[in-house]
Every structure is written in structure tokens, then in C-alpha cells.
């Protein structure tokens, strides 16, 4: 930058480098998405296509910033991105990292809108963001557990609420009154006894959110007991889209197995979030994501 007598104004910029060798977590949230979802007629309580659009935007961010972002988790109108401790992007300046990730996500969301949504975009969506640092793997695991617990709590409430409104002929105010003071077991009972809905059989994406993780394990040549793995040389990590439990230890352990969950809503015309690859074979993905 050319020197001039006006260059002194740069002295007013605040330095904002993040502590080195710490995990950085950037979470973005949709701004005014209650109105936005209503104006664009999102399906209640969950719009699968709108959630897939969020996932697509998040995948773009992870691919664009690989290998700095090792893990991501999304629910509703929010997404969280984990940056590895060794990341030196933008010299670890908080403002640069947040604005870049929010900008990438928002532009990808708008760019891919017509690919997923049936209606035209009426006005530009917007997202805000924040960056938090965590000193160890324990806090990182607890953070993602916190977000998935939040997913479950919100989705169970919303699923029961909209069942009362759309199928139980209650007004929104009446539905809120019905659910006031209820706990999870009460909501499950309402869903099952009044609407014959087994909450545990609803699509895992709605109940558990979406986890994005890099998978660099060698692929198997065939199925069955005699399956052989490809040679580990030059294995390119692929980005996995998952709907699995990340609260327990299985996802984070070096060796773990998870079984596929069968959705109550599966049909001949399978939706992307019902793909078996999204709910199985997550062995060591969380463990790998936490490496420096």
C-alpha cells in the first residue's frame, strides 16, 4: 500500500489474532429466518429441501477451505465449522475468518437455491457469524454434543407443535399452551397416541442434524467377509454427509461402528437424506477431525 499522510488511520484498526494452537469454531446463523421461511413457504416442521440447501452451502465452504476445516455440523438455519489448531489462514485473524466463511456460505446458499427449492428467491438471505476458541478436544466434543442436543430438543418440540396444528386442528396459540410444561416423554406420547408417529423412526437428518466430515480411509473393493481394501497410497479424502449420533463416544473413538437407521418415511423415491451412506460406516471420522 502506497504511503501517504493519510496512512495513519490504519493505526485505529484493532488486532484480532486468535490464540495459536487452539481449536477455532465458527458458527453461522440465519438472520430473520422465521420470516424468511414463511415467505418462501418452507414445509413445517422440517423442509428437507431447505436443509439440503444448507448442507450444500456448507459442503462448498468445506471444499473451498480444505484442509483447514475438518468438521461441520448443521441444524435448522445454523452451521458450525471446526478449524484445526494448526490453521494459519489469514494469520488466524478472527474478523477475516468469520467474514470469509459467512460470505462463502451465503453466496453458495444463493447460488444453489434453484437447484433445491421449487420457488424463486424473493429477497437475499443473510447470515451472521461468530468465532469461539476451545483449548482441547474435550470442549470441542462437548460443543458438538451441545448443538446436537439442541437439534433434538427443538425438533421434538416443533414436530409435536406442528402435528397439533396441522393434524390436530389447534391454533398455534393453543398448541403452545398444550405443550407448556411438557417434557420429552410427554411430547413422544402425544405424537404416538394422537398421531401414530414414532419419533425415533423419523428421518435422522431431522432428529440428529447433519455432520460433514472428511473420510480418507481406503475404500473396499467389494462387499462381504473377503472384502479387500485398496492400497492406501494416494487416497484422496472425500467429504461425507452424515446423520449420526455425535454425542456418544462412538463417533469420536479411533475404532467404532454404527448401524444404519431405517426411516419411517422411506419410499421407492428415496430422498438424499435417506441415503444409507449417510448413516453408516463412520469409523474414526470424529477422531480424525480432531487431529492438529
C-alpha positions as CSV (number, residue, x, y, z in Angstrom):
1,X,0.0,0.0,0.0
2,X,1.4,3.3,-1.0
3,X,2.5,5.6,1.9
4,X,0.7,8.9,2.3
5,X,-0.1,11.3,5.1
6,X,-3.4,9.6,5.5
7,X,-2.0,6.2,6.2
8,X,-2.0,6.9,10.0
9,X,-5.7,5.8,10.0
10,X,-4.6,2.2,9.9
11,X,-3.4,2.6,13.5
12,X,-7.0,2.6,14.6
13,X,-7.5,-1.0,13.4
14,X,-7.8,-3.4,16.2
15,X,-5.6,-6.5,16.1
16,X,-7.7,-9.7,16.5
17,X,-5.4,-12.7,16.1
18,X,-6.7,-15.9,17.7
19,X,-4.5,-17.7,20.2
20,X,-2.2,-20.2,18.4
21,X,-2.6,-23.9,18.6
22,X,-6.3,-23.8,19.7
23,X,-9.4,-25.1,18.0
24,X,-11.4,-22.4,16.3
25,X,-15.1,-22.9,15.9
26,X,-17.1,-20.6,13.6
27,X,-20.9,-20.7,13.9
28,X,-23.2,-19.0,11.4
29,X,-26.9,-18.3,11.9
30,X,-29.6,-17.2,9.6
31,X,-30.9,-13.7,10.3
32,X,-34.6,-13.3,10.3
33,X,-35.1,-16.9,9.1
34,X,-38.5,-17.2,10.8
35,X,-39.9,-14.6,8.4
36,X,-37.7,-15.9,5.5
37,X,-39.0,-19.5,5.9
38,X,-42.6,-18.3,5.9
39,X,-42.2,-16.0,2.9
40,X,-40.7,-19.0,1.0
41,X,-43.3,-21.5,2.2
42,X,-40.9,-23.9,3.9
43,X,-42.6,-27.2,4.8
44,X,-43.4,-27.5,8.6
45,X,-41.9,-28.7,10.8
46,X,-39.0,-29.7,8.5
47,X,-38.3,-28.8,4.9
48,X,-35.9,-31.4,3.7
49,X,-35.0,-29.5,0.5
50,X,-34.2,-26.3,2.5
51,X,-32.0,-28.4,4.9
52,X,-30.3,-30.0,1.9
53,X,-29.6,-26.5,0.5
54,X,-27.9,-25.6,3.8
55,X,-25.9,-28.8,3.6
56,X,-24.8,-27.9,0.0
57,X,-23.7,-24.4,1.1
58,X,-21.7,-26.0,4.0
59,X,-20.1,-28.5,1.7
60,X,-19.0,-25.7,-0.6
61,X,-17.3,-23.9,2.4
62,X,-15.5,-27.1,3.5
63,X,-14.3,-27.9,-0.1
64,X,-13.1,-24.3,-0.6
65,X,-11.2,-24.1,2.7
66,X,-9.9,-27.7,2.8
67,X,-7.9,-28.8,4.7
68,X,-8.4,-26.1,7.3
69,X,-12.0,-27.1,8.2
70,X,-12.1,-30.6,9.4
71,X,-15.7,-31.0,10.7
72,X,-19.0,-29.2,10.4
73,X,-22.5,-29.6,12.0
74,X,-25.7,-28.1,10.8
75,X,-29.3,-27.9,12.0
76,X,-32.2,-25.6,11.0
77,X,-30.7,-22.3,9.9
78,X,-27.3,-22.7,11.5
79,X,-24.0,-24.3,10.7
80,X,-20.8,-24.8,12.8
81,X,-17.3,-25.2,11.3
82,X,-14.3,-26.5,13.1
83,X,-10.8,-25.3,12.1
84,X,-7.8,-27.3,13.0
85,X,-5.4,-25.9,15.6
86,X,-2.6,-25.6,13.1
87,X,-4.6,-23.4,10.8
88,X,-2.8,-20.2,9.8
89,X,-5.4,-18.8,7.3
90,X,-5.5,-15.0,7.4
91,X,-2.8,-15.3,10.2
92,X,-5.7,-16.5,12.4
93,X,-7.4,-13.1,12.4
94,X,-10.9,-13.6,13.8
95,X,-12.7,-11.0,11.7
96,X,-11.2,-12.3,8.5
97,X,-12.1,-15.9,9.2
98,X,-15.6,-15.2,10.2
99,X,-16.4,-12.8,7.4
100,X,-14.9,-15.1,4.8
101,X,-16.8,-18.2,6.0
102,X,-20.1,-16.3,6.3
103,X,-19.6,-14.8,2.8
104,X,-18.8,-18.2,1.2
105,X,-21.8,-19.8,2.9
106,X,-24.2,-17.1,1.9
107,X,-23.1,-16.9,-1.7
108,X,-23.3,-20.7,-2.0
109,X,-26.7,-20.7,-0.5
110,X,-28.0,-18.2,-3.0
111,X,-26.1,-19.8,-5.9
112,X,-27.6,-23.2,-5.3
113,X,-31.1,-22.0,-4.4
114,X,-32.8,-23.0,-7.7
115,X,-31.1,-26.4,-7.5
116,X,-33.0,-27.4,-4.4
117,X,-36.0,-25.1,-4.0
118,X,-39.1,-25.0,-6.1
119,X,-40.0,-21.3,-5.6
120,X,-38.0,-18.3,-6.7
121,X,-35.9,-16.4,-4.2
122,X,-37.9,-13.4,-3.2
123,X,-35.1,-11.5,-1.5
124,X,-31.5,-12.1,-0.4
125,X,-31.0,-14.1,2.8
126,X,-28.4,-13.1,5.3
127,X,-26.3,-14.9,8.0
128,X,-24.3,-13.7,10.9
129,X,-21.3,-15.4,12.4
130,X,-19.1,-15.7,15.5
131,X,-15.8,-17.3,16.4
132,X,-15.1,-19.2,19.6
133,X,-11.8,-20.9,20.6
134,X,-11.5,-24.1,22.6
135,X,-8.3,-25.3,24.2
136,X,-8.8,-29.1,24.0
137,X,-10.7,-31.9,22.3
138,X,-13.0,-32.2,25.3
139,X,-14.5,-28.8,24.8
140,X,-14.8,-29.4,21.0
141,X,-16.7,-32.7,21.6
142,X,-18.9,-31.0,24.2
143,X,-19.7,-28.2,21.8
144,X,-20.9,-30.5,19.1
145,X,-22.8,-32.5,21.7
146,X,-24.5,-29.3,22.8
147,X,-25.6,-28.5,19.2
148,X,-27.0,-32.0,18.6
149,X,-28.9,-31.9,21.9
150,X,-30.3,-28.6,20.8
151,X,-31.3,-30.2,17.5
152,X,-33.2,-32.9,19.3
153,X,-35.0,-30.6,21.7
154,X,-36.0,-28.1,19.0
155,X,-37.1,-30.8,16.6
156,X,-39.2,-32.8,19.1
157,X,-41.0,-29.6,20.1
158,X,-41.5,-28.4,16.5
159,X,-42.7,-31.9,15.3
160,X,-45.2,-32.1,18.1
161,X,-46.3,-28.5,17.8
162,X,-47.0,-28.7,14.0
163,X,-48.7,-32.1,14.4
164,X,-51.2,-30.4,16.8
165,X,-51.7,-27.5,14.4
166,X,-51.8,-29.3,11.0
167,X,-53.4,-32.6,12.1
168,X,-54.9,-31.8,15.5
169,X,-56.7,-28.6,14.3
170,X,-55.3,-26.5,17.1
171,X,-54.4,-22.9,16.6
172,X,-50.7,-22.0,17.1
173,X,-51.6,-20.4,20.4
174,X,-53.5,-23.5,21.6
175,X,-50.6,-25.7,20.6
176,X,-48.1,-23.7,22.6
177,X,-50.5,-24.0,25.6
178,X,-50.8,-27.7,25.1
179,X,-47.0,-28.1,25.2
180,X,-46.3,-25.7,28.0
181,X,-44.5,-27.5,30.8
182,X,-44.2,-30.8,28.9
183,X,-41.0,-32.9,28.9
184,X,-39.7,-35.2,26.1
185,X,-41.7,-38.2,27.2
186,X,-44.9,-36.2,27.1
187,X,-44.3,-35.0,23.6
188,X,-43.4,-38.5,22.4
189,X,-46.7,-39.7,23.9
190,X,-48.7,-37.0,22.1
191,X,-47.1,-37.9,18.8
192,X,-47.6,-41.7,19.2
193,X,-51.0,-41.8,20.8
194,X,-52.7,-39.0,18.9
195,X,-50.9,-39.0,15.6
196,X,-49.4,-42.6,15.4
197,X,-45.9,-41.1,14.9
198,X,-42.9,-42.9,16.3
199,X,-40.5,-40.0,16.7
200,X,-37.4,-42.3,16.7
201,X,-38.3,-43.5,13.2
202,X,-38.5,-40.0,11.7
203,X,-35.6,-39.2,9.3
204,X,-32.3,-39.0,11.1
205,X,-31.4,-35.7,9.5
206,X,-34.4,-34.0,11.3
207,X,-33.6,-35.6,14.6
208,X,-29.8,-35.5,14.6
209,X,-28.9,-32.7,12.2
210,X,-26.1,-33.0,9.6
211,X,-22.5,-33.7,10.2
212,X,-19.9,-33.2,7.5
213,X,-16.6,-35.0,7.8
214,X,-13.6,-35.9,5.7
215,X,-13.1,-39.6,5.1
216,X,-9.6,-40.6,4.0
217,X,-9.9,-44.3,4.6
218,X,-9.2,-46.7,1.8
219,X,-12.4,-47.9,0.0
220,X,-13.2,-51.6,-0.1
221,X,-13.1,-53.3,-3.5
222,X,-16.2,-55.4,-2.7
223,X,-18.6,-56.4,0.0
224,X,-18.6,-59.4,2.2
225,X,-16.2,-61.2,4.5
226,X,-13.4,-61.4,1.9
227,X,-13.5,-57.7,1.1
228,X,-10.1,-56.2,0.4
229,X,-9.1,-52.6,0.8
230,X,-7.5,-50.6,-1.9
231,X,-3.8,-49.7,-1.4
232,X,-3.6,-46.7,1.0
233,X,-1.3,-44.8,-1.4
234,X,-2.7,-41.6,-2.8
235,X,-6.1,-41.9,-1.0
236,X,-8.0,-38.7,-1.6
237,X,-10.3,-37.7,1.3
238,X,-13.9,-37.5,0.3
239,X,-16.4,-35.3,2.1
240,X,-19.1,-37.3,3.9
241,X,-22.6,-36.1,4.7
242,X,-23.8,-37.8,7.8
243,X,-26.9,-38.0,10.0
244,X,-25.5,-39.9,13.0
245,X,-25.1,-39.6,16.8
246,X,-22.1,-37.4,17.7
247,X,-22.9,-37.1,21.4
248,X,-21.7,-40.6,22.5
249,X,-18.1,-41.8,22.2
250,X,-18.6,-44.0,19.1
251,X,-18.1,-41.2,16.5
252,X,-15.1,-39.8,18.3
253,X,-13.2,-43.1,19.1
254,X,-10.4,-44.4,16.9
255,X,-12.4,-47.5,16.2
256,X,-16.2,-47.5,16.2
257,X,-19.2,-48.9,14.3
258,X,-22.6,-47.5,13.8
259,X,-25.6,-49.2,12.3
260,X,-27.9,-47.7,9.7
261,X,-31.2,-46.3,11.0
262,X,-34.3,-47.1,8.9
263,X,-36.5,-44.0,8.4
264,X,-40.3,-44.3,8.8
265,X,-40.7,-42.2,5.7
266,X,-38.6,-44.2,3.3
267,X,-40.2,-44.8,-0.1
268,X,-39.4,-46.0,-3.6
269,X,-38.3,-42.5,-4.4
270,X,-35.5,-42.1,-1.9
271,X,-34.6,-38.7,-0.7
272,X,-31.0,-37.7,-0.4
273,X,-31.1,-37.7,3.4
274,X,-32.2,-41.3,3.3
275,X,-29.0,-42.5,1.6
276,X,-27.5,-45.4,3.5
277,X,-24.1,-43.8,3.2
278,X,-25.2,-41.0,5.4
279,X,-26.0,-43.2,8.4
280,X,-23.3,-46.0,8.3
281,X,-19.6,-46.6,8.4
282,X,-18.4,-43.6,10.4
283,X,-15.5,-45.4,11.9
284,X,-12.9,-42.9,13.3
285,X,-14.2,-39.8,11.4
286,X,-14.5,-37.8,14.5
287,X,-11.2,-39.0,15.8
288,X,-9.5,-37.9,12.5
289,X,-11.3,-34.5,12.6
290,X,-9.7,-33.6,15.9
291,X,-6.1,-34.1,14.8
292,X,-3.9,-31.0,14.8
